[in-house]
Every structure is written in structure tokens, then in C-alpha cells.
Amino acid sequence: MKINVFLDDYRKCPDGHVLAETIDECIDLLRAFDVEHLSIDHDLLSKTRNGLMLVHFMVKHHLYADRITIHSANHLGSKAMYNCFKDAQKEHKMPNNIKILRCPLPLR
């Protein structure tokens, strides 16, 4: 069964997505399900366990989705997450067919 996951602790979860409010919840979903679309935020309530930490964990443990959207409004955090994924693809640590997009969402 394929699911869509939305990692955010502030924004409303879009229809058709399962909400994960922490990176641990997101990791559990990535491990348990085949994820078609993963939409992730950088800034979470935990200042030390943010979206970039999730990206590093995903690359290290080969946990991916068919399509990944970085929806963070934090420009620097979003760029770091995107670059980490793209570097993993260049280094053949992550499949090149996974689409990675940056598409900031407003906080409201």
C-alpha cells in the first residue's frame, strides 16, 4: 500500500497525506510503508531534530519516497536539504529517478 506523508508540526496536513509531526514519526512511516510522495519541512519544534537531520538519516539508511517535496519556508534549511539529496544522487547513494522539488509553503 502506497501512502503520502506530510512532515510538519505547524501547517495543516493536505488531503490524501498522513501527518508526521516529528522526524521519528516520519521515519516510522518510511520504514513501514511504500511512500509515494514525501513532503517535508525543515523547522520543527525540536531545534536539534529538524528536516536536515531527517534527510541525512534517509540517505544513510536508504529510506526514500518516489517523489520528495521540500516545502520549508526556511530558504537556507530548504537549500541544504535539497543539496544533500542531490549530492546523494550524484554519489549513487540515492536513486536518480527520485524527483526532488523545492516548493515553499506559507505558514498559514
N, C-alpha and C positions, 0 to 999 in steps of 0.2 A: 504494500500500500504506500503510495507516494503522498507526502504532505508538503505544505508550505509553512515555513517558520518565520516569525517576526520577532527579532530580539530588540526590545526596547522597554524601558521602565517608566516612560512618561507618555509617549504617544499612544493613541488608540490603535488597537490591532485591526488591520484591514480584514474585511470579509474573506473567508477562504484560507486564512492563515491561523496557525496555532501560536499563541503568545508565549514567549520566553522572556522573563524579566531579569534573569541573571545569565551569566555565561555558563554556569553549571547546568541550569535548566536547558539551555541551548545544546550543550554537549550531550546531555542525556537524550535529547530528541535526535541529534545527528547519529548517535550510536544505535538507537532503537528503530529508526525509520529510514526509508529511502526518501531523501528530501529533494523535491523538485526545485523549489525556489527558497532561498535563504536571504532575508533582508535584515541587515544588522546595523546597529548604532554603535558609535564609539563611546560616548559619555554615558556612563551608568552611575547609579547611586554610589557604588563602590568605586572609589577613585583609583584603587590599585588593581581592580579586576575589570578592565574595560574591554572594548571591542578589539583593540590591537592584541591584547593578550589572547583573546579567543582565536584570532587569525593565526597567531604563532602556534597555538595548540592544534588547530585544524591541520596546518601544514605538517607539523611534526607527526601527527597520528593519522594522517591521510583520511580525514573526515571532510567530505565535500558535499555540495549540492550540485544539481545540474546547472543552476544559474544562481549567481550571488549578486545582490544589490547592496551597496553601502549607502544607507540613507542618512547618515550622520550630517548634521549641520556644522559640525566642527571641521573646518577646512583642513587643518593640519593633521588631525586624527584620521579623517577620511582618506587623505592622500597617503598617509603612512600605511593604512590597511590595504589600500589598493596596490601600492607599490610592493608590499610584502607578497600579496597573491601573484602579481605579475612576475616578480623575481622567482617565485616558486615554480611558475610555469616555464620560465626561461631555463631554470636549472633542472627541469624534468622531475620535480618533486610533486607536481600537480598537473593533472591532465590539461592539455592546451584547449580542449573543446569546451571547457567550463567557461561560460560567459561571465565576466565581472564588470559591473557597472557602478558608477558613482552617480547618485541621484538624490541630493539632499532634500529632506522633507522639512517643512516648517514645524516649529514646536507646538503649534496649536492644532 
